[in-house]
Amino acid sequence: MTANWIVTILGIIVSILGYYLTPNAWGYGILGFGIAHILLGIIDMFRRPSSVR
């Protein structure tokens, strides 16, 4: 669960960086990369943990 929070928080930081660079093409790519990490971190929080044998 801690790793999910780290991915989500880093995604927020990267998204903010990308937002400030948005007039540039690199800014849109960085913003999308950050948003993808936010979504993946949140989705992974709701995933059922796999059972270890």
PDB file of N, CA, C, O and CB in Angstrom:
ATOM      1  N   MET A   1       0.818  -1.189   0.000  1.00  0.00           N
ATOM      2  CA  MET A   1       0.000   0.000   0.000  1.00  0.00           C
ATOM      3  C   MET A   1       0.866   1.258   0.000  1.00  0.00           C
ATOM      4  O   MET A   1       0.495   2.278  -0.581  1.00  0.00           O
ATOM      5  CB  MET A   1      -0.933  -0.005   1.200  1.00  0.00           C
ATOM      6  N   THR A   2       2.025   1.173   0.659  1.00  0.00           N
ATOM      7  CA  THR A   2       2.919   2.321   0.698  1.00  0.00           C
ATOM      8  C   THR A   2       3.456   2.650  -0.691  1.00  0.00           C
ATOM      9  O   THR A   2       3.586   3.820  -1.049  1.00  0.00           O
ATOM     10  CB  THR A   2       4.074   2.060   1.659  1.00  0.00           C
ATOM     11  N   ALA A   3       3.763   1.631  -1.460  1.00  0.00           N
ATOM     12  CA  ALA A   3       4.270   1.857  -2.817  1.00  0.00           C
ATOM     13  C   ALA A   3       3.216   2.545  -3.681  1.00  0.00           C
ATOM     14  O   ALA A   3       3.558   3.365  -4.533  1.00  0.00           O
ATOM     15  CB  ALA A   3       4.697   0.525  -3.463  1.00  0.00           C
ATOM     16  N   ASN A   4       1.945   2.223  -3.471  1.00  0.00           N
ATOM     17  CA  ASN A   4       0.881   2.868  -4.235  1.00  0.00           C
ATOM     18  C   ASN A   4       0.806   4.356  -3.924  1.00  0.00           C
ATOM     19  O   ASN A   4       0.607   5.179  -4.819  1.00  0.00           O
ATOM     20  CB  ASN A   4      -0.461   2.204  -3.943  1.00  0.00           C
ATOM     21  N   TRP A   5       0.965   4.690  -2.660  1.00  0.00           N
ATOM     22  CA  TRP A   5       0.942   6.107  -2.285  1.00  0.00           C
ATOM     23  C   TRP A   5       2.154   6.850  -2.860  1.00  0.00           C
ATOM     24  O   TRP A   5       2.032   8.000  -3.283  1.00  0.00           O
ATOM     25  CB  TRP A   5       0.910   6.253  -0.750  1.00  0.00           C
ATOM     26  N   ILE A   6       3.296   6.210  -2.874  1.00  0.00           N
ATOM     27  CA  ILE A   6       4.497   6.842  -3.432  1.00  0.00           C
ATOM     28  C   ILE A   6       4.311   7.098  -4.924  1.00  0.00           C
ATOM     29  O   ILE A   6       4.656   8.175  -5.412  1.00  0.00           O
ATOM     30  CB  ILE A   6       5.745   5.957  -3.190  1.00  0.00           C
ATOM     31  N   VAL A   7       3.772   6.126  -5.651  1.00  0.00           N
ATOM     32  CA  VAL A   7       3.532   6.293  -7.089  1.00  0.00           C
ATOM     33  C   VAL A   7       2.535   7.422  -7.332  1.00  0.00           C
ATOM     34  O   VAL A   7       2.721   8.230  -8.242  1.00  0.00           O
ATOM     35  CB  VAL A   7       3.011   4.976  -7.713  1.00  0.00           C
ATOM     36  N   THR A   8       1.476   7.482  -6.520  1.00  0.00           N
ATOM     37  CA  THR A   8       0.463   8.519  -6.686  1.00  0.00           C
ATOM     38  C   THR A   8       1.024   9.908  -6.392  1.00  0.00           C
ATOM     39  O   THR A   8       0.760  10.852  -7.137  1.00  0.00           O
ATOM     40  CB  THR A   8      -0.729   8.238  -5.781  1.00  0.00           C
ATOM     41  N   ILE A   9       1.784  10.039  -5.330  1.00  0.00           N
ATOM     42  CA  ILE A   9       2.360  11.340  -4.968  1.00  0.00           C
ATOM     43  C   ILE A   9       3.385  11.792  -5.992  1.00  0.00           C
ATOM     44  O   ILE A   9       3.423  12.970  -6.347  1.00  0.00           O
ATOM     45  CB  ILE A   9       3.005  11.275  -3.585  1.00  0.00           C
ATOM     46  N   LEU A  10       4.215  10.877  -6.472  1.00  0.00           N
ATOM     47  CA  LEU A  10       5.166  11.242  -7.526  1.00  0.00           C
ATOM     48  C   LEU A  10       4.431  11.638  -8.809  1.00  0.00           C
ATOM     49  O   LEU A  10       4.873  12.530  -9.531  1.00  0.00           O
ATOM     50  CB  LEU A  10       6.135  10.074  -7.807  1.00  0.00           C
ATOM     51  N   GLY A  11       3.308  10.970  -9.088  1.00  0.00           N
ATOM     52  CA  GLY A  11       2.499  11.338 -10.235  1.00  0.00           C
ATOM     53  C   GLY A  11       1.944  12.743 -10.111  1.00  0.00           C
ATOM     54  O   GLY A  11       1.880  13.477 -11.097  1.00  0.00           O
ATOM     55  N   ILE A  12       1.544  13.121  -8.912  1.00  0.00           N
ATOM     56  CA  ILE A  12       1.045  14.483  -8.683  1.00  0.00           C
ATOM     57  C   ILE A  12       2.159  15.497  -8.913  1.00  0.00           C
ATOM     58  O   ILE A  12       1.943  16.533  -9.542  1.00  0.00           O
ATOM     59  CB  ILE A  12       0.478  14.627  -7.250  1.00  0.00           C
ATOM     60  N   ILE A  13       3.341  15.196  -8.406  1.00  0.00           N
ATOM     61  CA  ILE A  13       4.477  16.116  -8.574  1.00  0.00           C
ATOM     62  C   ILE A  13       4.842  16.261 -10.048  1.00  0.00           C
ATOM     63  O   ILE A  13       5.077  17.373 -10.520  1.00  0.00           O
ATOM     64  CB  ILE A  13       5.701  15.619  -7.774  1.00  0.00           C
ATOM     65  N   VAL A  14       4.892  15.159 -10.771  1.00  0.00           N
ATOM     66  CA  VAL A  14       5.226  15.200 -12.198  1.00  0.00           C
ATOM     67  C   VAL A  14       4.133  15.921 -12.981  1.00  0.00           C
ATOM     68  O   VAL A  14       4.428  16.643 -13.933  1.00  0.00           O
ATOM     69  CB  VAL A  14       5.425  13.772 -12.752  1.00  0.00           C
ATOM     70  N   SER A  15       2.881  15.732 -12.590  1.00  0.00           N
ATOM     71  CA  SER A  15       1.778  16.408 -13.279  1.00  0.00           C
ATOM     72  C   SER A  15       1.849  17.915 -13.087  1.00  0.00           C
ATOM     73  O   SER A  15       1.591  18.679 -14.017  1.00  0.00           O
ATOM     74  CB  SER A  15       0.431  15.881 -12.778  1.00  0.00           C
ATOM     75  N   ILE A  16       2.198  18.340 -11.880  1.00  0.00           N
ATOM     76  CA  ILE A  16       2.349  19.780 -11.629  1.00  0.00           C
ATOM     77  C   ILE A  16       3.478  20.348 -12.473  1.00  0.00           C
ATOM     78  O   ILE A  16       3.351  21.432 -13.042  1.00  0.00           O
ATOM     79  CB  ILE A  16       2.615  20.051 -10.133  1.00  0.00           C
ATOM     80  N   LEU A  17       4.571  19.622 -12.551  1.00  0.00           N
ATOM     81  CA  LEU A  17       5.686  20.058 -13.398  1.00  0.00           C
ATOM     82  C   LEU A  17       5.255  20.152 -14.855  1.00  0.00           C
ATOM     83  O   LEU A  17       5.567  21.128 -15.537  1.00  0.00           O
ATOM     84  CB  LEU A  17       6.877  19.095 -13.260  1.00  0.00           C
ATOM     85  N   GLY A  18       4.542  19.143 -15.331  1.00  0.00           N
ATOM     86  CA  GLY A  18       4.062  19.156 -16.704  1.00  0.00           C
ATOM     87  C   GLY A  18       3.066  20.257 -16.963  1.00  0.00           C
ATOM     88  O   GLY A  18       3.035  20.818 -18.059  1.00  0.00           O
ATOM     89  N   TYR A  19       2.239  20.585 -15.963  1.00  0.00           N
ATOM     90  CA  TYR A  19       1.251  21.658 -16.119  1.00  0.00           C
ATOM     91  C   TYR A  19       1.932  22.997 -16.368  1.00  0.00           C
ATOM     92  O   TYR A  19       1.465  23.798 -17.178  1.00  0.00           O
ATOM     93  CB  TYR A  19       0.354  21.749 -14.876  1.00  0.00           C
ATOM     94  N   TYR A  20       3.037  23.237 -15.669  1.00  0.00           N
ATOM     95  CA  TYR A  20       3.751  24.500 -15.849  1.00  0.00           C
ATOM     96  C   TYR A  20       4.525  24.558 -17.166  1.00  0.00           C
ATOM     97  O   TYR A  20       4.944  25.635 -17.589  1.00  0.00           O
ATOM     98  CB  TYR A  20       4.701  24.718 -14.693  1.00  0.00           C
ATOM     99  N   LEU A  21       4.715  23.424 -17.806  1.00  0.00           N
ATOM    100  CA  LEU A  21       5.426  23.380 -19.085  1.00  0.00           C
ATOM    101  C   LEU A  21       4.478  23.185 -20.270  1.00  0.00           C
ATOM    102  O   LEU A  21       4.946  22.939 -21.382  1.00  0.00           O
ATOM    103  CB  LEU A  21       6.456  22.263 -19.065  1.00  0.00           C
ATOM    104  N   THR A  22       3.160  23.288 -20.067  1.00  0.00           N
ATOM    105  CA  THR A  22       2.188  22.909 -21.097  1.00  0.00           C
ATOM    106  C   THR A  22       2.248  23.667 -22.414  1.00  0.00           C
ATOM    107  O   THR A  22       1.887  23.065 -23.425  1.00  0.00           O
ATOM    108  CB  THR A  22       0.856  23.067 -20.554  1.00  0.00           C
ATOM    109  N   PRO A  23       2.658  24.897 -22.508  1.00  0.00           N
ATOM    110  CA  PRO A  23       2.728  25.458 -23.870  1.00  0.00           C
ATOM    111  C   PRO A  23       3.710  24.711 -24.773  1.00  0.00           C
ATOM    112  O   PRO A  23       3.622  24.801 -25.998  1.00  0.00           O
ATOM    113  CB  PRO A  23       3.124  26.922 -23.804  1.00  0.00           C
ATOM    114  N   ASN A  24       4.619  23.996 -24.186  1.00  0.00           N
ATOM    115  CA  ASN A  24       5.617  23.234 -24.918  1.00  0.00           C
ATOM    116  C   ASN A  24       5.109  21.799 -25.114  1.00  0.00           C
ATOM    117  O   ASN A  24       4.343  21.300 -24.290  1.00  0.00           O
ATOM    118  CB  ASN A  24       6.985  23.246 -24.168  1.00  0.00           C
ATOM    119  N   ALA A  25       5.523  21.141 -26.185  1.00  0.00           N
ATOM    120  CA  ALA A  25       5.103  19.762 -26.438  1.00  0.00           C
ATOM    121  C   ALA A  25       5.588  18.819 -25.340  1.00  0.00           C
ATOM    122  O   ALA A  25       4.898  17.858 -25.001  1.00  0.00           O
ATOM    123  CB  ALA A  25       5.624  19.291 -27.795  1.00  0.00           C
ATOM    124  N   TRP A  26       6.759  19.084 -24.787  1.00  0.00           N
ATOM    125  CA  TRP A  26       7.268  18.254 -23.689  1.00  0.00           C
ATOM    126  C   TRP A  26       6.342  18.337 -22.482  1.00  0.00           C
ATOM    127  O   TRP A  26       6.154  17.349 -21.771  1.00  0.00           O
ATOM    128  CB  TRP A  26       8.696  18.687 -23.295  1.00  0.00           C
ATOM    129  N   GLY A  27       5.769  19.501 -22.251  1.00  0.00           N
ATOM    130  CA  GLY A  27       4.880  19.690 -21.109  1.00  0.00           C
ATOM    131  C   GLY A  27       3.668  18.789 -21.165  1.00  0.00           C
ATOM    132  O   GLY A  27       3.267  18.220 -20.149  1.00  0.00           O
ATOM    133  N   TYR A  28       3.072  18.652 -22.356  1.00  0.00           N
ATOM    134  CA  TYR A  28       1.903  17.786 -22.494  1.00  0.00           C
ATOM    135  C   TYR A  28       2.273  16.324 -22.252  1.00  0.00           C
ATOM    136  O   TYR A  28       1.499  15.582 -21.647  1.00  0.00           O
ATOM    137  CB  TYR A  28       1.278  17.951 -23.886  1.00  0.00           C
ATOM    138  N   GLY A  29       3.421  15.915 -22.708  1.00  0.00           N
ATOM    139  CA  GLY A  29       3.872  14.539 -22.485  1.00  0.00           C
ATOM    140  C   GLY A  29       4.141  14.263 -21.015  1.00  0.00           C
ATOM    141  O   GLY A  29       3.765  13.213 -20.495  1.00  0.00           O
ATOM    142  N   ILE A  30       4.792  15.206 -20.346  1.00  0.00           N
ATOM    143  CA  ILE A  30       5.081  15.043 -18.923  1.00  0.00           C
ATOM    144  C   ILE A  30       3.786  15.055 -18.117  1.00  0.00           C
ATOM    145  O   ILE A  30       3.641  14.287 -17.166  1.00  0.00           O
ATOM    146  CB  ILE A  30       6.031  16.155 -18.428  1.00  0.00           C
ATOM    147  N   LEU A  31       2.848  15.916 -18.488  1.00  0.00           N
ATOM    148  CA  LEU A  31       1.557  15.966 -17.801  1.00  0.00           C
ATOM    149  C   LEU A  31       0.805  14.639 -17.950  1.00  0.00           C
ATOM    150  O   LEU A  31       0.259  14.119 -16.976  1.00  0.00           O
ATOM    151  CB  LEU A  31       0.703  17.125 -18.351  1.00  0.00           C
ATOM    152  N   GLY A  32       0.781  14.105 -19.145  1.00  0.00           N
ATOM    153  CA  GLY A  32       0.120  12.820 -19.369  1.00  0.00           C
ATOM    154  C   GLY A  32       0.787  11.680 -18.614  1.00  0.00           C
ATOM    155  O   GLY A  32       0.113  10.792 -18.092  1.00  0.00           O
ATOM    156  N   PHE A  33       2.112  11.708 -18.558  1.00  0.00           N
ATOM    157  CA  PHE A  33       2.861  10.694 -17.818  1.00  0.00           C
ATOM    158  C   PHE A  33       2.513  10.744 -16.340  1.00  0.00           C
ATOM    159  O   PHE A  33       2.328   9.705 -15.705  1.00  0.00           O
ATOM    160  CB  PHE A  33       4.370  10.886 -18.012  1.00  0.00           C
ATOM    161  N   GLY A  34       2.423  11.949 -15.792  1.00  0.00           N
ATOM    162  CA  GLY A  34       2.072  12.105 -14.385  1.00  0.00           C
ATOM    163  C   GLY A  34       0.651  11.655 -14.090  1.00  0.00           C
ATOM    164  O   GLY A  34       0.402  10.990 -13.084  1.00  0.00           O
ATOM    165  N   ILE A  35      -0.291  12.018 -14.975  1.00  0.00           N
ATOM    166  CA  ILE A  35      -1.681  11.611 -14.787  1.00  0.00           C
ATOM    167  C   ILE A  35      -1.806  10.091 -14.863  1.00  0.00           C
ATOM    168  O   ILE A  35      -2.578   9.493 -14.113  1.00  0.00           O
ATOM    169  CB  ILE A  35      -2.587  12.277 -15.840  1.00  0.00           C
ATOM    170  N   ALA A  36      -1.061   9.473 -15.754  1.00  0.00           N
ATOM    171  CA  ALA A  36      -1.094   8.008 -15.855  1.00  0.00           C
ATOM    172  C   ALA A  36      -0.606   7.374 -14.554  1.00  0.00           C
ATOM    173  O   ALA A  36      -1.173   6.374 -14.112  1.00  0.00           O
ATOM    174  CB  ALA A  36      -0.227   7.522 -17.044  1.00  0.00           C
ATOM    175  N   HIS A  37       0.420   7.929 -13.937  1.00  0.00           N
ATOM    176  CA  HIS A  37       0.914   7.378 -12.678  1.00  0.00           C
ATOM    177  C   HIS A  37      -0.097   7.576 -11.543  1.00  0.00           C
ATOM    178  O   HIS A  37      -0.246   6.713 -10.677  1.00  0.00           O
ATOM    179  CB  HIS A  37       2.250   8.028 -12.308  1.00  0.00           C
ATOM    180  N   ILE A  38      -0.784   8.711 -11.557  1.00  0.00           N
ATOM    181  CA  ILE A  38      -1.814   8.928 -10.542  1.00  0.00           C
ATOM    182  C   ILE A  38      -2.902   7.871 -10.680  1.00  0.00           C
ATOM    183  O   ILE A  38      -3.289   7.243  -9.695  1.00  0.00           O
ATOM    184  CB  ILE A  38      -2.419  10.347 -10.663  1.00  0.00           C
ATOM    185  N   LEU A  39      -3.389   7.677 -11.887  1.00  0.00           N
ATOM    186  CA  LEU A  39      -4.462   6.704 -12.113  1.00  0.00           C
ATOM    187  C   LEU A  39      -4.016   5.281 -11.783  1.00  0.00           C
ATOM    188  O   LEU A  39      -4.760   4.531 -11.150  1.00  0.00           O
ATOM    189  CB  LEU A  39      -4.938   6.774 -13.562  1.00  0.00           C
ATOM    190  N   LEU A  40      -2.819   4.908 -12.204  1.00  0.00           N
ATOM    191  CA  LEU A  40      -2.341   3.552 -11.918  1.00  0.00           C
ATOM    192  C   LEU A  40      -2.116   3.322 -10.428  1.00  0.00           C
ATOM    193  O   LEU A  40      -2.372   2.232  -9.917  1.00  0.00           O
ATOM    194  CB  LEU A  40      -1.051   3.285 -12.674  1.00  0.00           C
ATOM    195  N   GLY A  41      -1.638   4.351  -9.733  1.00  0.00           N
ATOM    196  CA  GLY A  41      -1.452   4.218  -8.288  1.00  0.00           C
ATOM    197  C   GLY A  41      -2.769   4.053  -7.560  1.00  0.00           C
ATOM    198  O   GLY A  41      -2.868   3.255  -6.628  1.00  0.00           O
ATOM    199  N   ILE A  42      -3.792   4.806  -7.979  1.00  0.00           N
ATOM    200  CA  ILE A  42      -5.101   4.707  -7.337  1.00  0.00           C
ATOM    201  C   ILE A  42      -5.771   3.380  -7.683  1.00  0.00           C
ATOM    202  O   ILE A  42      -6.350   2.736  -6.808  1.00  0.00           O
ATOM    203  CB  ILE A  42      -5.999   5.883  -7.758  1.00  0.00           C
ATOM    204  N   ILE A  43      -5.701   2.971  -8.929  1.00  0.00           N
ATOM    205  CA  ILE A  43      -6.312   1.694  -9.329  1.00  0.00           C
ATOM    206  C   ILE A  43      -5.663   0.533  -8.579  1.00  0.00           C
ATOM    207  O   ILE A  43      -6.344  -0.405  -8.166  1.00  0.00           O
ATOM    208  CB  ILE A  43      -6.181   1.479 -10.857  1.00  0.00           C
ATOM    209  N   ASP A  44      -4.352   0.602  -8.405  1.00  0.00           N
ATOM    210  CA  ASP A  44      -3.645  -0.477  -7.713  1.00  0.00           C
ATOM    211  C   ASP A  44      -4.028  -0.563  -6.236  1.00  0.00           C
ATOM    212  O   ASP A  44      -3.922  -1.631  -5.633  1.00  0.00           O
ATOM    213  CB  ASP A  44      -2.143  -0.281  -7.842  1.00  0.00           C
ATOM    214  N   MET A  45      -4.472   0.552  -5.647  1.00  0.00           N
ATOM    215  CA  MET A  45      -4.912   0.532  -4.249  1.00  0.00           C
ATOM    216  C   MET A  45      -6.162  -0.323  -4.067  1.00  0.00           C
ATOM    217  O   MET A  45      -6.351  -0.926  -3.011  1.00  0.00           O
ATOM    218  CB  MET A  45      -5.180   1.954  -3.757  1.00  0.00           C
ATOM    219  N   PHE A  46      -7.009  -0.378  -5.079  1.00  0.00           N
ATOM    220  CA  PHE A  46      -8.261  -1.122  -4.976  1.00  0.00           C
ATOM    221  C   PHE A  46      -8.147  -2.566  -5.449  1.00  0.00           C
ATOM    222  O   PHE A  46      -9.113  -3.325  -5.368  1.00  0.00           O
ATOM    223  CB  PHE A  46      -9.325  -0.425  -5.763  1.00  0.00           C
ATOM    224  N   ARG A  47      -6.985  -2.943  -5.937  1.00  0.00           N
ATOM    225  CA  ARG A  47      -6.789  -4.305  -6.419  1.00  0.00           C
ATOM    226  C   ARG A  47      -6.735  -5.278  -5.256  1.00  0.00           C
ATOM    227  O   ARG A  47      -6.188  -4.956  -4.201  1.00  0.00           O
ATOM    228  CB  ARG A  47      -5.509  -4.406  -7.254  1.00  0.00           C
ATOM    229  N   ARG A  48      -7.284  -6.437  -5.432  1.00  0.00           N
ATOM    230  CA  ARG A  48      -7.276  -7.471  -4.397  1.00  0.00           C
ATOM    231  C   ARG A  48      -5.866  -8.054  -4.310  1.00  0.00           C
ATOM    232  O   ARG A  48      -5.289  -8.417  -5.335  1.00  0.00           O
ATOM    233  CB  ARG A  48      -8.333  -8.592  -4.701  1.00  0.00           C
ATOM    234  N   PRO A  49      -5.307  -8.150  -3.110  1.00  0.00           N
ATOM    235  CA  PRO A  49      -3.957  -8.722  -2.991  1.00  0.00           C
ATOM    236  C   PRO A  49      -3.959 -10.215  -3.361  1.00  0.00           C
ATOM    237  O   PRO A  49      -4.895 -10.950  -3.047  1.00  0.00           O
ATOM    238  CB  PRO A  49      -3.417  -8.531  -1.548  1.00  0.00           C
ATOM    239  N   SER A  50      -2.908 -10.627  -4.021  1.00  0.00           N
ATOM    240  CA  SER A  50      -2.802 -12.025  -4.417  1.00  0.00           C
ATOM    241  C   SER A  50      -2.380 -12.859  -3.208  1.00  0.00           C
ATOM    242  O   SER A  50      -1.602 -12.412  -2.365  1.00  0.00           O
ATOM    243  CB  SER A  50      -1.792 -12.196  -5.588  1.00  0.00           C
ATOM    244  N   SER A  51      -2.905 -14.063  -3.144  1.00  0.00           N
ATOM    245  CA  SER A  51      -2.552 -14.932  -2.026  1.00  0.00           C
ATOM    246  C   SER A  51      -1.215 -15.614  -2.310  1.00  0.00           C
ATOM    247  O   SER A  51      -0.984 -16.118  -3.409  1.00  0.00           O
ATOM    248  CB  SER A  51      -3.663 -15.986  -1.774  1.00  0.00           C
ATOM    249  N   VAL A  52      -0.361 -15.621  -1.329  1.00  0.00           N
ATOM    250  CA  VAL A  52       0.970 -16.235  -1.450  1.00  0.00           C
ATOM    251  C   VAL A  52       0.910 -17.589  -0.764  1.00  0.00           C
ATOM    252  O   VAL A  52       0.442 -17.693   0.370  1.00  0.00           O
ATOM    253  CB  VAL A  52       2.099 -15.324  -0.817  1.00  0.00           C
ATOM    254  N   ARG A  53       1.378 -18.619  -1.437  1.00  0.00           N
ATOM    255  CA  ARG A  53       1.334 -19.970  -0.860  1.00  0.00           C
ATOM    256  C   ARG A  53       2.621 -20.312  -0.194  1.00  0.00           C
ATOM    257  O   ARG A  53       2.764 -21.409   0.346  1.00  0.00           O
ATOM    258  CB  ARG A  53       1.024 -21.003  -1.915  1.00  0.00           C
TER     259      ARG A  53
END
